[in-house]
Amino acid sequence: MKHRKITALTAALTMIVSAASVMPVHAGAANYAADKQAKGTTAQIEKYLVLDKTATVPEAAFNFSIAAGEAVPYDGSETIAAYAGPDADQIVISEAVFTSTDTTVDGTADDGIANSTEKKYVKRDVSLDFTKVTFPEPGVYRYIITEEGAGDTDNLGAGISHAGNYRKTMDVYVTDDDNGVLSVAAYILYNSVIETAPELAEAVVAMDEKVDRTADDDAKTDGFVNEYLSQDLTFAKKVSGNQGSKDKYFKFTVTIANADGANLTIDTNASSFENEPTKNNATVYTADDMKNANSIDEDADVDGQQLAITGESKEYTFYLQNGQYITLLGLPKGASYTVTEEAEEYTSKASDAESFTAGSFTVDAAVSGTVEDEDIRTGFTNDKSGLIPTGILLSVAAPACIGIAVLGGIVFLLIKGRKRRTEED
């Protein structure tokens, strides 16, 4: 966070305590002249979105609301009375918008954001405009900031959940410069809803850089954290049987639903397929049918092949031969998937009925379902087998022997006929 350095507060805070010890707890008593009252400025908090290192940042937007916090009286100790923040309806909070082209930061084990080397995160600045708010007296004014759509049942977008408390406390410190002129000295944000009075020294203590922003406690923080939970989907093809063609391309249809805003990456390092399948005698589809299907890329601004999921569902077509498979990275948790194929004259078995191996994967998941907490590896085995008839048909060897004998007989007769004509002459 861009921490706001608080200067020359000691004397001012002493005056706050003196005023707070005699003032009643309310939104503000009009003891200071209107031209001496403090006008709010602009505060800034951070919004973090944490995701797997292999996932692409989803298209997502986050909004916040702010309301007056509960007033807390001065209790005679080293604390200050907290006033309910005035003019909460006049405070404007910017939207935090994330896109697939955002620059990410690799997580570490104790960064207080991702808390994992297997994760990365992206950050957005969120501004809070207090310029229409008037603070009538020196003191600490308390507000509660709430992330909209977060709660026991998050409604934040596909695969997105909140980490830590989705409601946080912001205390605004207003000081007197000894000449009866008020000013805003600091904005302090806490991990959760605080019900105790702030300490006198709170405003001069910087936030600890190592604080866990995903915690639900009374530690200082710089913003809100969300997680984008996702898994990978691999779909594969196996051909079996003595009549099965290993060259034949089969048409796959993959449907992704309930994933609006997700950006899926076709992982070429964990896939085995042809970008432009070649038409062959075993395949019923034309070269034009197959040309662009496997090479689809819906976001040229992001490295690798991207599938940009929009709306309630989206459908994609791919073509695979025996032993080939495609891995899609970053399907959000809660999304649904369906994989179908055109088996043509082959007998088709889904992988949850008959598992098989593709590359280093065991393919054994259902061909449709909901993304939960594990990667999904699914697909089809296509079998085409035929019995070789026996009994009334001659074996391969017998016709060959008969042919040789007949040919020998013809040659013998020709030679004998020629010899007879010679003798007669």
C-alpha positions in Angstrom: 0.0 0.0 0.0 1.1 3.5 -0.6 1.2 4.3 3.2 0.3 7.9 4.1 3.0 9.4 6.3 1.4 11.1 9.3 3.4 14.1 10.5 3.2 16.5 13.4 0.4 14.5 15.1 1.5 14.2 18.7 0.3 17.7 19.8 -2.8 17.5 17.7 -3.7 14.1 19.1 -3.4 15.5 22.6 -6.0 18.1 21.7 -8.2 15.3 20.2 -8.1 13.4 23.5 -8.9 16.6 25.5 -11.9 17.3 23.3 -13.0 13.7 23.2 -13.0 13.4 27.0 -15.6 16.1 27.3 -17.6 15.8 24.1 -20.7 13.6 23.8 -20.5 10.9 21.2 -22.4 12.1 18.1 -21.8 12.7 14.5 -20.4 16.2 15.2 -21.3 19.2 17.4 -21.2 22.5 15.7 -18.7 24.2 18.1 -16.3 25.2 15.4 -17.3 27.9 12.9 -18.2 26.6 9.5 -15.0 28.0 8.0 -12.9 26.2 10.6 -14.4 22.8 10.0 -12.4 20.1 8.1 -13.2 19.0 4.6 -12.4 15.5 3.6 -9.7 14.7 1.1 -9.1 11.5 -0.9 -8.1 8.2 0.6 -6.7 5.1 -1.2 -7.0 1.4 -0.4 -5.9 -1.6 -2.5 -7.8 -4.4 -4.1 -6.0 -7.7 -4.6 -7.1 -10.7 -6.8 -5.1 -13.9 -6.2 -5.1 -16.7 -8.7 -3.1 -19.9 -9.7 0.2 -19.2 -11.5 -1.1 -20.9 -14.7 -4.4 -19.1 -14.8 -5.2 -16.0 -16.8 -6.7 -13.0 -15.0 -10.5 -13.0 -15.4 -12.6 -10.1 -16.5 -14.0 -9.0 -13.2 -15.2 -5.8 -11.5 -15.6 -5.1 -7.7 -17.6 -2.4 -6.0 -17.8 -1.1 -2.5 -20.2 0.7 -0.2 -19.5 2.8 2.9 -21.6 3.6 5.9 -21.2 5.3 9.3 -19.7 3.0 11.9 -20.9 2.6 15.5 -19.8 5.4 17.8 -17.6 4.3 20.8 -17.2 6.5 23.9 -14.0 7.6 25.5 -13.4 5.0 28.3 -10.8 6.9 30.4 -7.8 4.9 29.2 -5.3 5.7 26.5 -8.0 5.8 23.9 -10.0 8.3 21.9 -13.7 8.4 21.4 -14.8 7.2 18.0 -17.6 9.2 16.3 -20.0 7.8 13.7 -18.7 9.1 10.4 -20.8 11.9 8.9 -22.0 12.3 5.3 -21.4 8.6 4.3 -23.7 9.0 1.4 -21.5 11.7 0.0 -18.4 9.5 -0.2 -17.6 8.2 -3.7 -15.7 4.9 -4.1 -14.1 3.9 -7.4 -14.7 0.5 -9.0 -11.8 -2.0 -9.1 -11.7 -3.5 -12.6 -9.5 -6.4 -13.6 -8.7 -7.6 -17.2 -6.8 -10.4 -18.8 -3.9 -8.1 -19.7 -3.2 -7.0 -16.1 0.4 -7.5 -14.9 0.7 -10.0 -12.1 3.1 -10.4 -9.2 4.3 -13.9 -8.1 3.1 -14.8 -4.6 5.4 -15.7 -1.7 4.8 -17.8 1.4 4.2 -14.9 3.7 3.3 -11.9 1.6 -0.1 -11.5 3.4 -1.8 -11.6 0.0 -1.3 -14.9 -1.9 0.6 -16.6 0.9 1.8 -19.2 -1.6 4.6 -19.6 -4.2 2.1 -21.5 -6.3 -0.1 -18.4 -6.7 0.2 -14.9 -8.2 -1.9 -11.8 -7.7 -2.9 -8.5 -9.4 -3.6 -5.2 -7.7 -5.9 -2.3 -8.3 -6.0 1.1 -6.5 -9.4 2.1 -5.1 -10.0 5.7 -4.3 -12.4 7.1 -1.7 -13.4 10.7 -2.3 -14.3 12.4 1.0 -14.2 15.9 -0.5 -18.0 16.4 0.1 -17.7 15.3 3.7 -17.5 17.9 6.5 -15.9 17.0 9.9 -17.1 19.5 12.5 -14.8 18.7 15.4 -11.3 17.2 16.0 -11.6 13.5 16.7 -11.7 10.1 15.1 -14.6 9.4 12.7 -15.5 5.8 12.0 -16.8 4.2 8.8 -17.5 0.7 7.6 -16.5 -0.3 4.1 -18.3 -3.3 2.6 -17.4 -5.3 -0.5 -20.6 -5.6 -2.5 -21.6 -9.1 -3.5 -19.4 -10.7 -0.8 -20.7 -12.6 2.2 -21.7 -16.1 3.3 -22.7 -16.8 -0.3 -20.4 -14.8 -2.5 -21.9 -13.3 -5.7 -18.6 -11.9 -7.0 -18.3 -13.7 -10.4 -17.3 -17.1 -11.6 -14.8 -18.8 -9.2 -14.3 -15.6 -7.1 -14.6 -15.5 -3.3 -13.5 -13.1 -0.6 -10.6 -13.8 1.7 -10.7 -12.5 5.2 -13.5 -10.1 6.3 -15.5 -8.5 3.5 -16.3 -5.6 5.9 -13.5 -3.4 7.1 -13.3 -0.4 9.4 -11.8 3.0 8.3 -11.0 5.6 11.0 -10.5 9.2 9.9 -8.3 11.3 12.2 -9.2 15.0 12.3 -6.9 17.3 14.1 -6.7 21.0 15.3 -3.7 23.0 14.3 -3.9 25.1 17.6 -5.4 27.9 15.7 -8.9 26.5 15.5 -8.4 25.2 12.0 -9.3 21.5 11.4 -7.7 19.2 8.9 -7.8 15.5 8.1 -4.5 13.9 9.2 -4.9 10.3 8.4 -7.1 7.5 7.2 -6.5 4.1 8.9 -8.0 0.8 7.6 -8.5 -2.4 9.7 -9.0 -6.0 8.7 -12.5 -6.2 10.2 -15.3 -4.3 11.9 -13.7 -2.8 15.1 -15.9 -2.3 18.1 -13.3 -0.9 20.5 -12.1 2.7 20.8 -9.0 3.6 18.8 -5.8 4.1 20.8 -4.2 7.5 21.1 -1.0 6.4 19.3 -2.9 4.6 16.5 -2.4 7.4 14.0 1.4 7.5 14.3 2.0 3.8 14.0 2.6 2.6 10.5 1.0 -0.5 9.1 3.2 -3.6 9.4 4.2 -4.7 5.9 3.9 -8.4 7.0 0.3 -8.1 8.1 -2.0 -10.9 6.8 -4.5 -9.1 4.7 -6.6 -12.3 4.4 -7.2 -12.4 8.2 -10.3 -11.4 10.1 -8.8 -9.4 13.0 -8.1 -5.8 14.2 -4.7 -5.5 12.5 -4.1 -2.5 10.2 -4.4 -3.4 6.5 -4.3 -1.7 3.1 -7.3 -3.3 1.4 -9.4 -6.3 0.4 -8.3 -9.6 -1.0 -10.2 -12.0 -3.3 -9.3 -15.4 -4.6 -10.0 -16.7 -8.1 -10.3 -20.5 -7.6 -9.9 -22.6 -10.8 -9.0 -26.0 -12.1 -7.8 -27.4 -15.4 -9.8 -29.5 -17.9 -8.1 -32.1 -20.1 -10.1 -34.0 -22.8 -8.6 -36.9 -24.7 -9.1 -39.5 -27.4 -8.3 -43.2 -27.6 -9.1 -45.5 -30.6 -9.1 -49.3 -30.2 -10.1 -52.4 -32.2 -8.8 -54.2 -35.2 -10.8 -52.0 -37.5 -10.1 -48.8 -35.7 -8.2 -46.1 -37.6 -5.4 -44.4 -35.6 -5.3 -41.6 -38.3 -8.9 -40.7 -38.2 -9.9 -37.3 -36.7 -12.9 -37.2 -34.4 -15.0 -34.1 -33.8 -15.2 -32.9 -30.1 -17.6 -30.2 -28.8 -16.7 -28.6 -25.5 -19.3 -26.4 -23.7 -18.4 -24.2 -20.8 -21.2 -22.6 -18.7 -21.5 -20.4 -15.6 -18.0 -19.0 -16.3 -18.7 -15.5 -17.6 -15.5 -13.4 -17.6 -13.1 -16.4 -17.5 -10.1 -16.5 -19.8 -9.0 -20.0 -20.4 -5.6 -20.8 -21.8 -5.0 -23.8 -24.1 -1.8 -25.2 -22.5 0.4 -26.2 -25.4 3.0 -27.6 -23.0 0.5 -30.1 -21.5 -1.4 -31.0 -24.7 -0.8 -33.1 -27.7 -2.7 -32.0 -30.8 -2.4 -30.5 -34.3 -3.2 -26.8 -34.7 -4.3 -27.5 -38.3 -5.3 -31.2 -38.7 -4.5 -32.6 -42.1 -7.4 -34.2 -44.1 -6.9 -38.0 -44.7 -8.9 -40.9 -46.1 -10.1 -42.0 -42.7 -11.6 -38.6 -41.8 -15.0 -37.5 -43.0 -14.4 -33.8 -42.3 -12.8 -31.4 -44.8 -9.6 -29.5 -44.4 -11.7 -26.3 -44.2 -13.9 -27.8 -41.4 -10.8 -28.5 -39.3 -8.5 -25.6 -40.3 -9.2 -23.1 -37.6 -10.8 -25.1 -34.8 -7.7 -26.3 -32.9 -5.9 -22.9 -33.4 -8.6 -20.7 -32.0 -7.3 -17.6 -30.0 -9.9 -15.1 -28.8 -7.5 -12.7 -27.0 -4.5 -11.7 -29.1 -3.2 -9.4 -26.3 -2.4 -12.3 -24.0 0.3 -14.9 -24.7 -0.9 -18.3 -25.8 -4.2 -19.5 -27.2 -7.0 -17.9 -25.2 -10.7 -18.8 -24.9 -12.7 -15.8 -23.7 -15.8 -17.0 -22.0 -18.8 -14.6 -22.1 -22.4 -15.0 -21.4 -24.2 -17.9 -19.8 -22.3 -20.5 -21.9 -19.9 -20.9 -24.8 -19.3 -23.8 -27.2 -16.0 -24.8 -28.9 -15.1 -27.4 -31.6 -11.9 -29.4 -31.7 -10.6 -32.4 -33.7 -8.5 -35.1 -32.1 -6.8 -38.4 -33.3 -5.9 -41.4 -31.2 -3.7 -40.5 -28.3 -4.2 -36.7 -28.6 -5.5 -34.5 -25.9 -6.0 -30.8 -25.1 -5.7 -29.1 -21.7 -7.6 -25.9 -20.8 -6.2 -23.9 -17.9 -8.2 -21.8 -15.5 -11.8 -23.1 -15.4 -13.4 -21.2 -12.5 -14.7 -23.2 -9.6 -18.5 -23.6 -9.9 -18.4 -23.6 -13.7 -19.9 -26.5 -15.6 -18.4 -28.3 -18.5 -19.7 -30.8 -21.1 -17.6 -32.7 -23.6 -19.3 -34.6 -26.5 -18.0 -36.3 -29.7 -19.1 -37.5 -33.0 -18.3 -41.2 -32.8 -19.6 -42.0 -36.3 -19.6 -45.8 -36.9 -17.4 -46.4 -33.8 -18.6 -47.6 -30.4 -18.1 -44.8 -27.9 -17.3 -45.2 -24.2 -16.8 -42.2 -21.8 -13.8 -42.2 -19.6 -15.7 -42.6 -16.4 -17.0 -46.0 -17.8 -13.6 -47.0 -19.3 -10.5 -45.2 -18.2 -7.4 -44.9 -20.3 -4.0 -43.1 -20.4 -3.2 -40.1 -22.5 0.4 -38.8 -22.2 1.2 -38.8 -18.4 -2.5 -38.5 -17.5 -5.0 -41.1 -16.3 -8.2 -40.2 -18.0 -11.1 -41.3 -15.8 -13.5 -38.3 -15.1 -17.1 -37.8 -16.3 -17.6 -36.1 -19.6 -19.9 -33.5 -18.0 -20.0 -32.0 -14.5 -19.1 -29.0 -12.3 -15.6 -27.7 -11.6 -14.8 -28.4 -7.9 -11.4 -28.8 -6.2 -9.5 -31.1 -8.6 -8.3 -31.0 -12.2 -10.6 -32.8 -14.6 -9.3 -35.4 -17.2 -12.0 -36.8 -19.4 -12.6 -38.1 -22.9 -13.7 -41.0 -25.0 -12.5 -44.4 -26.2 -13.8 -45.3 -29.7 -13.7 -49.0 -30.7 -14.2 -50.5 -34.1 -13.7 -54.3 -34.1 -14.6 -56.9 -36.7 -14.6 -60.8 -36.6 -12.6 -62.5 -39.4 -15.1 -65.1 -41.0 -14.1 -68.8 -41.0 -15.6 -72.0 -42.5 -17.1 -71.7 -46.0 -14.4 -69.3 -47.2 -11.0 -70.6 -48.2 -8.0 -69.6 -46.2 -5.5 -67.1 -47.7 -3.0 -69.9 -48.3 -5.3 -72.2 -50.2 -6.3 -69.9 -53.1 -2.6 -69.0 -53.5 -1.6 -72.7 -53.9 -4.5 -73.3 -56.3 -3.4 -70.4 -58.4 0.2 -71.7 -58.6 -1.0 -75.1 -59.7 -3.3 -73.8 -62.4 -0.6 -71.5 -63.7 1.8 -74.5 -63.8 -0.7 -76.6 -65.7 -1.2 -73.9 -68.3 2.5 -73.6 -68.8 2.8 -77.4 -69.2 0.1 -77.6 -71.8 1.6 -74.7 -73.8 5.0 -76.5 -73.9 3.5 -79.8 -74.8 1.5 -78.3 -77.6 4.5 -76.5 -79.1 6.5 -79.8 -79.0 3.8 -81.7 -80.9 3.7 -79.0 -83.6 7.4 -79.2 -83.9 7.3 -83.0 -84.4 4.6 -82.8 -87.0 6.6 -80.3 -89.0 
